């Protein structure tokens, strides 16, 4: 019995190794499923900048469910008008010319931050709407020349 196991064991392992190392047939891929040429899937992102003015449309209390500062934050919405009226606004949902002002990694700013930065309803700021052209990063990124959006918004 031991002799049979000693001979059959290596034979079975060898046959399995040969069978598993053979190229397996791959399902045919339809042309529609292929990645279009010239497009990047992931990796570094490239943006197109659309320069314009952002006017603060509304300032209201942020809800308790929103990402906000301890003690409360303000939800600030704005409207964007590009300097070049023919600029095509890509992405951004049903109203790509509107946005929400956040700072410090996405928080709604405090009333103190808004006051320190002269943000009030009707105020207009030079801004840039960066819309993705290649890659899988955020589709729209807003930049305001006069506002320090990377600083802590909870002061």
Order of alpha helices (4+ residues) and beta strands (2+ residues): alpha-beta-beta-beta-alpha-beta-beta
